[in-house]
Amino acid sequence: MPRPALRTRSLRRILKKIPGGAYIIHYSKRKPSVAKCARCKKPLKGVARERPSKLRKIAATIKKPSRPYGGNLCSKCAKEVLKETKLKR
């Protein structure tokens, strides 16, 4: 039986095969949910889905798109917002 700290469903259970042929269970924290567009609530493409500790080690260009509103709005909504702001000027 695992130690009490590992007896929770909030941890992922990963089966690993060891050289002897037996299987052991590794426990790891679950990934966060997918980032969503602030306007249409669709999942964002090109946004890393990792835990904050791993995100700190990743380059900024991999974390989110480098376009305006990248990581906040999907490309379709960002295009619409940019058109709206251009018309207001």
N, C-alpha and C positions, 0 to 999 in steps of 0.2 A: 504494500500500500504506500502511495506517495506521502510525503510530509504534508502537514495540514495546509501550508501556504499554497500548495499545488492542487489542492482539491477544490478547484473552482472552475466553472464553465467559462469564465472570462478569458481563460488561457487556451490557446490552440494546442491540440495534441498532435504531434507529428511522429509517426512510426518510423524508426530508423533500424536498418538491418546491420548488425555488427558482424565482424569477421567470423565469429563462431557459428553464424547462421541464425542466431536468435534475434528477436525483435525487442527493442526497448522504446520507451516513449520519451520524447523530448517535449518540453513545454516552452511556449513562446507567447508573447503578447500578440493580440490580434491587430491587424492593420486598421487604420481609421477608414471611415466611409469615403466614397468618391466625392471629390469637390464638385459642386453644382453651380450652374449659372445663376447669378443673383436676380436675373429678370425672368427667364423662362423655366428655370429649375431643371434643365437637362444636364446630364453629366458632362463635365469639361474634358476635352481631349488635350493631351500634352501636359497635364498637371500630375506631378509625382504623388503617389499614394503610399506614404511611408510614415513611420512614427517620427516625432519631432527630433529625437536623438540622431536618427539616420539622416533626416532632412538637412541637419546642420552640416553634415559632411559632404552633401551633394552640391555640385556647382549650380549657380543661380540660373544658368541657361538651361539646365535640365529640370529645375523645379517647376517652371512655368513658361508659357510663351512670352516672347519679348515684344509683342505688339501692344498698342494701347489697350488698357483694361484686361490684359493677359492675366489669367488666373482668377478673374472676377466675373467676366462675361464671356459667353461663347462667341465665336467669330461672327455669327449672324447678328446677334444682339449688339455687339460692339460696332459693327458696320452701321446699324440703324441709329445708334446713339451718336456716332460721329456725323452722320448725315443731319440729324436733328440740331446738333450744336453748330454745324456749318450754316444751316438755314437761319438760325437765330441771330447770327452776326450781321 
